[in-house]
Amino acid sequence: MKKLSRREFLARSTAGTVAAAALSRSPVAFAAPPDSPNDRLQLGIIGVGARVQSGLMEAAQAVPGVEIVGVCDAYRGRVQRAIARTSGRAKDYGDWKALLADPSIDAVIVATPDHWHRTHVVEALRAGKHVYVEKPMTLVIEDGAPMIAAAKASGRVLQVGSQGMSSKIEETGRDIVRSGKLGKVTMIRATYNRNTRSGAWLYPIPPDANEQTVDWAAFLGPAPKRPFSLERFFRWRAYWDYSGGIATDLFVHLLTSIHFLMDAKMPARVTAMGQNYLHQGTHEVPDTVNAVLEYPEGFTVNLSSTFNNEASAESGYEVLGKEAALIFREGQMVLKPENAIEGNHWVVSSWPEALEKAYYDDPKIKAEERPDTWPPRVRTRSEVYGEDGQDATFVHMARFFDSVRQHKPAVEDAVMGHHAAAAAHMVNLSLRQRRPLDWNFATETVT
Ligand SMILES: NC(=O)c1ccc[n+]([C@@H]2O[C@H](COP(=O)([O-])OP(=O)(O)OC[C@H]3O[C@@H](n4cnc5c(N)ncnc54)[C@H](O)[C@@H]3O)[C@@H](O)[C@H]2O)c1
């Protein structure tokens, strides 16, 4: 029997996958292992916007054996620029259905606005492609289950793109948490603050954008019908139809990192408040959000973000344990041991003098409360960790292709992506309904 070339094999197994997925939801076997770990993988990209052109393309091109062969987008200018970034080698497929129909494409990046993620991911998996989808995985909680099911049924890799968890710092942080060095962690504080127009997603609109160069129907897709709007097209994060604003754009990064670090899945209870104080003319979504999330693992997370001041560091989070804290801020991680000293003098000094004296003569109290009587000792210092080398986006992308080639589960799989996004959606549901919400772990729904 003639040995199939890898390309022929993938083409056939892709066709088989589509048929199997259409007939039943039973798992479909992976394609045979590639001829060698360096075998070429043909990559297509659905949505070549800012994220793709300022990071993902370069990251994918840095992976040996990966070639970007096809793109599609709803704005012509971005297609042209993306093709130029492949030195003219990638083809413009015109639309995503044509790109997915090409059996020579092994994997796709989905980096469209959030309202498209479910359709693009499910259809790509049905077409037998491996998928790297940008965060947040979903626009609404209900998107999660069909995406997870499609990944399972296809046997293909679905990886979500919250790259922070692929940084060396977070990996090291997770080891520290697991080692027990922090003691019991009961509280995590996370912030994401900004104060610029671009920070609030009011990006400049390309001067050549108009009804000829922008495919409005392709952008809208599953979203409600609306008249043509360049603001909506280029600043979609400000509108509920396409985005969940601060919670799904920013908190979802923090939540993924927190879930990764703490081996946590979902908050059991979420309560949040949010207001649009200064951006009513341009944003439907709030510009200030505060949320509290309780986890069954026994800790609480405070999330807060405003677009109206960035005096406190722009973003970061603090994992607060009984013995030490881990503080992630500005690309660094600081392990800060607790050096708590008992201090009751202000209370005991109100006692009768003899009782105060007797209290402080007790050797146990001296050991706990009287640093001036202690033998000299070195105070435990903070440890500061930085990171050199490839940036987390490169590592996250390389891990995706590693999973594809080695048939390994994705580092950030559909379930993890779904849960991080679902926690963010609970923040929005709570602030919009003005009530606390519970997560039902059995049904994976909100009550
Ligand atoms: N991981 C990160 O750090 C990070 C950073 C930025 C953005 N993102 C995510 O990446 C995704 C894209 O964000 P962005 O900032 O690049 O937005 P963007 O608007 O710059 O890019 C989205 C692109 O999708 C195109 N598009 C819309 N509908 C389409 C369709 N039906 N078919 C093909 N193309 C279509 C648009 O024309 C646009 O060019 C979002 O989900 C966002 O949350 C992640």
The ligand as an ORCA input file, in Angstrom:
! r2SCAN-3c Opt
* xyz 0 1
  N      -3.866     37.670     25.040
  C      -3.757     38.972     25.009
  O      -2.943     39.573     25.706
  C      -4.655     39.755     24.086
  C      -4.335     41.074     23.745
  C      -5.186     41.755     22.857
  C      -6.308     41.117     22.353
  N      -6.599     39.847     22.715
  C      -7.803     39.169     22.187
  O      -7.666     38.983     20.788
  C      -8.936     39.097     20.144
  C      -8.823     40.178     19.063
  O      -8.521     41.404     19.687
  P      -7.823     42.582     18.880
  O      -7.367     43.580     19.842
  O      -6.836     42.027     17.923
  O      -9.094     43.159     18.085
  P      -9.095     43.797     16.620
  O     -10.392     44.451     16.442
  O      -7.851     44.595     16.425
  O      -8.985     42.493     15.702
  C     -10.070     41.647     15.453
  C     -10.116     41.428     13.957
  O     -11.134     40.471     13.660
  C     -11.668     40.861     12.417
  N     -12.956     40.205     12.219
  C     -14.159     40.514     12.755
  N     -15.089     39.656     12.333
  C     -14.465     38.791     11.502
  C     -14.883     37.663     10.758
  N     -16.157     37.248     10.762
  N     -13.976     37.000     10.017
  C     -12.683     37.396      9.977
  N     -12.224     38.457     10.667
  C     -13.110     39.135     11.422
  C     -11.753     42.354     12.488
  O     -11.837     42.936     11.206
  C     -10.450     42.703     13.192
  O      -9.407     43.004     12.291
  C      -9.927     39.434     21.237
  O     -10.599     38.260     21.666
  C      -9.077     39.974     22.362
  O      -9.622     39.769     23.643
  C      -5.789     39.158     23.570
*
